[in-house]
Structure formats: structure tokens, C-alpha cells
Amino acid sequence: MKSQSVHNVISVRGLAKRYGGVKALNGLDLDLEANKVHAIVGENGAGKSTFMKILSGGVTPDEGSIELMGEKFSSFTVQSASKLGIGIMYQELRLFQHRDVLTNLFPDRELRVGPFIAKKKMAEIAIPVLKSIGLAVDLNQIVGELALSDQQLIELARVLIEKPKLLILDEPTSALNARESKRLLDLVRLLPEQGTTVLYVSHRLDEVFAVAEHITVMRNGSLVFSKPTKDLDIPTVIQGIVGEKTATSIAKKKGSADLYSSAEKVLEVNNLSNGGQVVDISLNVASGEIVGVAGLIGSGADELLETLFGARSKVAGLVKLQGVEKANLSPQNSVRDGVALIPADRKRVGLMMERTVSDNLSHVSVGGFKQGTPLISKSGLATTAVKLVEKFVIKTENVQVRVGNLSGGNQQKVVIGKWLEIGPGLVLLDDPTRGVDIGAKVELFRLVREIAAEGKGILFRSTEISELTTLCDRIVVVKDGVSTREVSGVDDAELIKLINE
């Protein structure tokens, strides 16, 4: 049955979904105007994923109605949603790693001429789409051999081949560097002109404000507000997301190159090289100072932190900790010298995902609990773990819960907590908010500032420009493994320009 609201590509009324006693969606009413880019933001658990899955046919709502291009439905299946013109690109890749690019672009829908697969015709369809997103790739290449960023663009291409009326993008830049992200955002802006409405879901508010014409904020399964982007700013959106005033927690730091000039230097680096992506980097960090490292993926920024910690070999240059030269860098020596590394990949490197919160919190400082024998006091571990859980406001039922069951933000707090227990003078933070929601980011921002206020020096790398300009006193720009300049007090646009020069 057709209605008159055809100016909206999607309208939902009273949409609800429960999982046990938990309301994932609580009577959602929302309109998505056709041929626009809409963004949905909210913390993990806000209801964004459930809403996306309902629209794409992966989840059946318990209540409510959906109106697509003026026609009413109670629910979709994956197949019916696709046929009706709804396409979705999930954050997790769904590619066949051992198959070629062309096969991945036409999963379960190869074109055929009689019994034969029409590869030539498929290529004729695929090549213009790949070109439109700036991806030059051999259609016969095995997908698993490609870079993760290329794989993510292939995931996008196979959705675009279907020419969807509504395209849902779930964290589409999560595996892309700054240049690739800009290219994708430029493409997204053009899609409405081609008749495709975009629903853009992301934790990255700088991207949301750059690309969306309308922003919807969700919290606890409900709509907080849905407004034109021009009527909003980032603090207002964050307040809507977390449900409380957070301006004081995330206020931009007034960066100053002179503020810590006379303070004790906890780290001094001159002409550092690791024989790989770190070519010639010089910087310093003072006690109580937060120094940012900005650079594109592949610039050597993340390898810098690993080299300073001793996880990568230093082949040239001078490194001083608390004024003392350190010729032999190694993880063991770093722990002894009071250097902590909070790694970017917390699941693979930072945590033992199958072990308990207590086990993880004691992993670095476990030597402090020996009682004259090789055995470790479990009561001592648990007592300290409980104190750390309270100190860092880690949300867990108890310290014996498997750390893999915690949210991303609370997992990151466990990583930070276990390293701060050794009493470091220098903390190396490598993209600490990656994959966590806005509320968790605010808490981590507060935690980082508290660490600095205790007099610890912090070297902070982030892939999010706004985090660097918000938190850091100074920022060192790294390009092609070389520290090219040092800046303070810059805004996002200025820093983006600097790292892309």
C-alpha cells in the first residue's frame, strides 16, 4: 500500500526490539529524507546496530512499521531488503579471502550466459564502480593479498554495484588512512546526486559533520534528537550522546609550546631511526605534558612508539629517559625504566582476552606479589585488581569476569590500569580510543588528563585529528618517517593540511 510520504526514502514508526529484558530499540520514530546523507550517532548500545539490522533484514522488529519509498512493511528479510534497494556495508568485512576480486564483487549473483559465467560482462559493470571510488586493482587478484584498506573499498564497491536507493555505511573509514577516508567522504557526498540516500553510522564526529546534512542522536534505544547539521555543533551532539554535560571533560586544551619549556624532560629523542619506517625523528616530552604525534597511516607514527618501547630495534639516534641515555631499548628495560606502552591493538597485543580482569590487571606488575616463593598470592592480585577497577571506573560485575566480555572502552581502561600500576614516568599512548564509543572516549580523555596532572609525560598518537588538537600541548608532525615540524594551538583544519603536505 502506497502513502503520500514519498519524499522520505524511509520512515519508521514505533520501531521496537527487545532481547530478553533489554530494550535495544524503544519505539523509534524517524524519517530519512530521500537523496541526502544522514548520520546516526550514539554510544555502543544506543540502538544504532539494531536499527541498521532491521532495515537490512537481519533482525525482525517486535513492534512498529517501516515505510520504504511510500510502501509500508512490518519487516524485511535480507533478500527482500536487497531487492527493494537497501544496501549495507558492515564494519566487519564479509569478503572471501581466497577468491579473486571479481568473484567477491558478485557474491551469489554471477552473471551467466547459458551455463557459463559472463566474466567479461561482470568486469564491464565492476570497472566503472571501482574507478568511481578511486580503486585501481586487478580483478583477478586474490582478495586476501590486498591491503585491508583496499578490501574495505571492495566491500563498498560490491554494494554500489547493486545501485541501492538506501546505502547504510557502518564505520566505513575504520580501516582507511586520512587520504583514503577523504576520498571516500568525497564519494559519499556525490551519491545523493545519483539517487542514493546514505545512512552514515560513525563514532568519528569530525567525519559526521563533514559529510552529513542531517544528524540523528540515539541513546538507550531511543531517539534523542534528529536535526539538520547546520543547526548543531560537536559539543551539543556529544551532550546528546552521553546524556550529561561534558564540556568541561572535553574542553580543548590551550596548547602552548612554552608552557613546559622549563619542566624536566622525561623523554628526549634525537635523529631516531629503526631502519624501517622510522627514518629521522626528533622530539621531547616534559613532565606533565601531553605531546601528540600526527601522521598518515604508514608515516611511521605508530612505529615510533613501538621503537621507543623497544618492541622494534633502534639502529641510530639518541634516546634519553629522565636525562639518562638508553642505548639498549627493549620491553623489559622499558618496564624497568618506567615506560608504559598502551598499544593500538588492545585485543591482540594489550590483553589476554580469555583471562579474567584480575589476571590482566596484574600481568605487568605481577612480580610485586611474590611472597618469597615462585607462587603468586591470588588474594593479593584480587585486592589490587579491585582497587584498580575502582580507580579507573572499570564497569565489570567483578574482577573474575573474562576481560573479553567487557565493552571496548572498559577493555582499554584495563590496559591503561595494568600499565599505570608499575608507576611509569612516561606513557606511550597509541590510538587509545580506537573502536570505543563517544561516552568511553570522554572518560578516556579525562583519564589521560589525570595521568598528565600527576606529572607523567605522555606521548600520544591518534588517527583522529580532533583528539590531537583537543588533548595535546604540542603536536609533532611525522611524514615518511621524518619529524617535519612541531606545532601548538592549531585547529583541525590546520593539522589536516600539515599532515597531508
DODO-556678 format. One line per 10 residues: number of its first residue (from 1); for each residue z, x, y of C-alpha. Coordinates in steps of 0.001 Angstrom, whole numbers, plus 500000, padded with zeros to 6 digits. Each point is the difference from the previous one (the first is absolute). Layout:
// DODO-556678
NUM) Z:X:Y | ...
This chain:
// DODO-556678
1) 500000:500000:500000 | 498965:501375:503376 | 502130:499851:503155 | 499185:500762:503610 | 501913:503316:500333 | 496978:502124:499107 | 500712:502437:502872 | 502741:501351:497735 | 498863:501889:496942 | 503413:499376:498413
11) 502778:497545:500806 | 503124:499737:497850 | 502687:497342:500261 | 503417:500017:498355 | 499069:502887:497718 | 502974:500871:497774 | 500644:502263:497010 | 503264:500673:498198 | 500897:502651:497467 | 503200:498782:498390
21) 502355:499296:502868 | 498110:502208:502452 | 497611:498395:502497 | 497081:502400:500351 | 498247:497483:502278 | 501935:497285:501774 | 497702:497245:501275 | 497474:502191:501806 | 497704:498380:502584 | 497255:502296:501269
31) 496438:499878:501345 | 497512:502873:499874 | 497206:499462:502498 | 496532:500816:498706 | 498250:503225:500983 | 503066:501837:501261 | 502226:502829:498786 | 503461:498660:499219 | 502959:502214:499126 | 503076:499057:498002
41) 503060:502213:500288 | 503511:499881:498604 | 502494:501901:497917 | 499630:500347:496244 | 501120:496631:498648 | 498826:498103:503088 | 497460:498035:497943 | 496804:501833:500957 | 499058:501011:496452 | 500692:496534:498605
51) 497830:498436:502694 | 497154:502439:499291 | 500219:499351:496267 | 499911:496241:500505 | 496886:500256:502171 | 498263:502287:497493 | 500941:497885:496973 | 502518:502336:498425 | 502989:497692:500564 | 500269:496195:499898
61) 502167:498457:502737 | 502771:497561:499082 | 499337:497816:503036 | 497610:499636:502894 | 496287:499817:500661 | 497217:502415:500892 | 496984:499100:502086 | 497039:502372:499697 | 497104:499470:502400 | 501077:496365:500382
71) 500376:499279:496272 | 503471:499369:498546 | 501414:501680:496885 | 503415:500122:498358 | 499392:503458:498537 | 497335:502503:498950 | 499292:502056:496929 | 498772:503566:500419 | 496532:498857:498965 | 499876:496949:502279
81) 501327:501949:502985 | 497272:502605:499548 | 497280:497365:499662 | 501273:498250:503126 | 499655:503208:502007 | 503508:501485:499980 | 500082:503736:499334 | 503050:502250:499804 | 500489:503751:500046 | 503416:500836:498578
91) 501911:503133:500944 | 500064:501056:496339 | 496579:501124:498816 | 498373:497963:497222 | 497142:502366:499280 | 498851:501205:496588 | 500762:503702:500316 | 497667:501076:497163 | 496995:497919:501107 | 497413:500794:502656
101) 499970:498720:503572 | 497240:497432:499448 | 501792:498421:497038 | 503176:499742:502061 | 498172:498265:502825 | 498904:497195:497656 | 502951:499436:497631 | 499256:497219:497496 | 496988:498912:502032 | 497178:502427:499251
111) 496558:498775:501010 | 497645:499681:497033 | 496316:499666:499273 | 499968:498491:496565 | 502337:502068:497812 | 499839:503010:502326 | 502325:500894:502875 | 498005:500015:503258 | 501434:503235:501389 | 497222:500395:502556
121) 500695:496573:501479 | 503757:500670:499960 | 499431:503284:501839 | 497863:498246:502618 | 502922:497663:500686 | 502693:502682:499873 | 498471:502732:502161 | 499941:498044:503307 | 503613:498910:499474 | 501128:503567:499305
131) 498070:501175:503049 | 501661:497352:502172 | 503445:501424:499201 | 498834:503585:500435 | 500322:501020:496353 | 497338:502368:498669 | 500501:500231:496246 | 497849:500396:496882 | 499886:496636:498213 | 499989:501823:496656
141) 503146:502016:500708 | 503130:499248:497983 | 502516:498259:502262 | 502949:502006:498713 | 498386:503181:501324 | 500011:498696:503583 | 502690:500468:502624 | 502544:497193:500240 | 498716:499065:503463 | 496453:499596:498639
151) 501313:497873:497152 | 501716:497701:502482 | 496740:499565:501914 | 498199:499193:496735 | 502645:497328:499376 | 499143:498551:503413 | 496259:500230:499386 | 500125:498010:496792 | 501725:497155:501856 | 497509:500147:502885
161) 497069:499800:497579 | 501103:496417:499303 | 499629:499173:503734 | 503344:498164:500207 | 500746:497353:502604 | 503647:501108:499968 | 500852:503642:499300 | 503650:500846:499292 | 500866:503665:500561 | 503341:501189:498602
171) 501075:503314:501614 | 496345:501169:500039 | 500649:503376:501668 | 502872:501106:497755 | 497913:502780:498395 | 497878:500862:503044 | 500415:502720:502607 | 499823:499290:503733 | 496230:500442:500258 | 499310:497831:496933
181) 502449:497366:501227 | 498249:499801:503366 | 496660:499559:498248 | 501394:497173:497896 | 501598:498287:503003 | 496690:500205:501863 | 498347:498307:497011 | 502648:497276:499831 | 499393:499134:503659 | 496302:499394:499229
191) 500529:497712:496999 | 500666:496798:502007 | 496596:500430:501662 | 498514:499905:496487 | 501778:496751:499127 | 503014:501492:498208 | 503529:499080:501045 | 502516:502773:499300 | 503641:499657:498995 | 501482:503453:500634
201) 503362:500816:498412 | 501651:503259:501027 | 503337:501635:500844 | 498189:502159:502573 | 500450:498134:503245 | 497808:502388:501986 | 497096:499006:497729 | 500892:496322:500223 | 499922:500050:503803 | 496781:502026:499978
211) 498033:497668:497749 | 501485:496480:499963 | 499307:497169:502418 | 502893:497945:498647 | 503314:501091:498453 | 502203:497981:497662 | 503571:501103:499292 | 501755:498871:496812 | 503624:500386:498976 | 501790:498808:496838
221) 497028:497916:498897 | 499682:498141:503302 | 497830:500166:503092 | 501734:501610:502987 | 497065:499724:502394 | 496215:500230:500128 | 498535:501022:503363 | 496995:501677:501616 | 500425:503773:500056 | 499514:500079:503771
231) 503242:498017:500387 | 502080:502439:497917 | 501312:503553:500033 | 501411:502211:497232 | 503731:499495:500826 | 499530:496211:499925 | 498260:500175:496628 | 502667:502296:498541 | 502745:497692:501241 | 498227:497116:498263
241) 499668:501994:496783 | 503599:501162:499681 | 501654:497014:501649 | 502187:501901:502423 | 499822:502081:503155 | 498824:503469:499062 | 498865:501413:503339 | 502919:502427:500142 | 499320:501154:496429 | 496353:500825:500571
251) 499884:500820:503688 | 497526:502771:500676 | 501673:503373:500387 | 499365:501709:503302 | 498446:503168:498606 | 500794:503158:501928 | 498891:503548:499345 | 502969:501329:502011 | 502827:497861:498613 | 500755:502319:497069
261) 498641:503257:501432 | 503448:501614:500126 | 501273:498547:496708 | 500373:502096:496853 | 496763:500256:498035 | 500521:498853:496410 | 496362:500766:499114 | 497523:502501:501434 | 496513:500338:498540 | 497402:502523:501139
271) 496422:500252:498683 | 500853:498407:496641 | 497320:499912:497285 | 500133:498945:496351 | 496503:501208:499151 | 498794:496403:499821 | 500145:497124:502457 | 502688:501646:502134 | 498057:502666:501900 | 501903:500964:503165
281) 502884:497808:501100 | 502723:500819:502517 | 502837:497704:501097 | 503761:499782:500435 | 502699:497358:499595 | 503316:500006:501862 | 503314:498574:498878 | 500022:496237:500633 | 496266:499890:500696 | 497298:497921:498307
291) 496676:501860:499980 | 496952:498117:498776 | 497005:501385:498134 | 496786:498077:500682 | 496703:500455:498222 | 497369:498247:497960 | 500285:499887:496223 | 498805:503403:498799 | 501029:501715:503237 | 502749:501946:498251
301) 502864:498015:501550 | 501592:498856:496736 | 499337:503366:498299 | 501917:501604:502877 | 503230:498239:499038 | 499558:500863:496319 | 499391:503653:500907 | 503099:500181:502190 | 502049:498582:497130 | 498539:502530:497571
311) 498069:497525:497860 | 496824:501858:501036 | 499723:503765:500326 | 500139:501706:503392 | 497467:502831:500235 | 500394:500964:503652 | 502075:499300:503073 | 503629:499984:501053 | 502580:497303:499190 | 503543:500079:501409
321) 502839:497626:499137 | 502968:500062:502373 | 498579:503249:501398 | 499807:501728:496599 | 496593:500982:498623 | 499189:498507:496594 | 497473:502087:498106 | 500260:498201:496654 | 499601:496261:500361 | 500777:497881:496928
331) 501532:496552:499397 | 503131:501639:498572 | 500400:502279:503017 | 499312:497102:502362 | 502800:497899:498514 | 502341:503002:500241 | 498951:500570:503628 | 500555:496368:500990 | 496402:498775:500122 | 499230:496471:498747
341) 496526:498621:499259 | 499488:496228:499951 | 496600:499809:498232 | 497220:497530:500774 | 499625:498914:496367 | 503529:498781:499310 | 499112:498413:496652 | 498304:503038:498483 | 501956:502819:501634 | 503040:498657:501821
351) 501637:497804:497367 | 500641:499639:496287 | 498779:496405:499865 | 501490:499160:496587 | 503444:501402:500855 | 502821:498319:501889 | 500744:500078:503707 | 503051:502141:499204 | 497962:502520:497999 | 497472:500336:502807
361) 502546:500352:502789 | 501725:502839:498158 | 496863:501797:498838 | 499945:502720:502674 | 503723:500561:500556 | 501110:499522:496389 | 501444:503533:499841 | 502822:498921:502252 | 501482:497825:497283 | 500545:502620:497314
371) 503600:500123:498800 | 500064:503494:498539 | 497692:499024:497130 | 496272:499266:499676 | 500900:496306:499857 | 499658:497810:503076 | 502622:497458:501010 | 498326:496598:499869 | 502807:498486:502055 | 499454:502637:502672
381) 496278:499258:500071 | 500569:496253:500231 | 502598:500314:502763 | 497712:502145:502124 | 497036:497713:499273 | 501964:496974:501210 | 500885:501830:503226 | 496348:500906:500581 | 498878:496424:499314 | 502435:498795:502659
391) 499112:502760:502468 | 496241:499424:499822 | 500228:496199:499538 | 498083:500119:496713 | 499566:496456:498709 | 500794:500053:496285 | 502211:497895:497735 | 501813:503152:498873 | 499326:503722:499553 | 499107:499540:496323
401) 496872:497975:500846 | 496711:501712:499101 | 498614:501475:503221 | 496526:498681:499140 | 501343:496471:500514 | 500764:500623:503673 | 497656:499179:502878 | 497904:502795:501495 | 502253:500317:503030 | 503154:500270:497899
411) 498341:502511:497669 | 499237:502148:503033 | 503629:499773:501112 | 501037:501308:496570 | 497668:502989:500441 | 501394:500703:503468 | 503581:499478:498837 | 499806:502414:497087 | 498594:502757:502221 | 502392:499487:502896
421) 502908:500328:497576 | 499329:503767:499854 | 500682:500234:503754 | 496624:501370:501144 | 499438:501551:503404 | 496257:499292:499823 | 498413:496805:498665 | 496278:499898:499185 | 498861:496362:500091 | 496556:499406:498486
431) 498678:496509:500838 | 503389:498392:499232 | 499011:496397:500807 | 496848:499908:497876 | 499792:496744:498068 | 503133:498402:501455 | 500136:496827:502052 | 500724:499654:503709 | 503686:499199:499575 | 500520:503050:497794
441) 498126:502136:502526 | 502386:498961:502749 | 502955:500994:497804 | 498378:503338:499163 | 499307:500649:503706 | 503693:499438:500699 | 500941:502310:497144 | 497692:502792:501194 | 501506:499850:503479 | 503518:500076:498564
451) 499107:503100:497977 | 498732:501735:503152 | 503073:498902:501962 | 502137:501860:497440 | 498303:503219:501132 | 497509:500363:497188 | 496475:501123:500822 | 497235:497712:498740 | 496351:500829:499358 | 498288:496631:499698
461) 496508:499341:498660 | 498568:496495:500053 | 496588:498434:499488 | 500966:497295:502519 | 499380:501122:503561 | 502457:497518:501502 | 502851:501482:497931 | 499349:503463:501396 | 499848:498838:503612 | 503078:497795:499526
471) 502340:502419:498238 | 499050:503541:500958 | 501148:502249:502842 | 496950:502232:499558 | 496870:499740:497858 | 497993:502876:498542 | 496338:499162:499372 | 498470:501558:496875 | 496266:500184:499304 | 498295:501831:497138
481) 503263:501730:499154 | 500590:501321:503530 | 502592:498857:502553 | 497738:499292:502967 | 502462:498766:502623 | 503459:498632:500696 | 500569:496838:502051 | 502832:497735:501109 | 500182:496577:501609 | 496493:498945:498895
491) 499004:496455:499090 | 498186:498887:496853 | 496519:500128:501522 | 500500:503532:501325 | 501278:501282:496647 | 497186:498354:498035 | 497517:501704:502322 | 501696:503382:499538 | 500017:499948:496195 | 496358:498928:499899
501) 498705:502634:502441
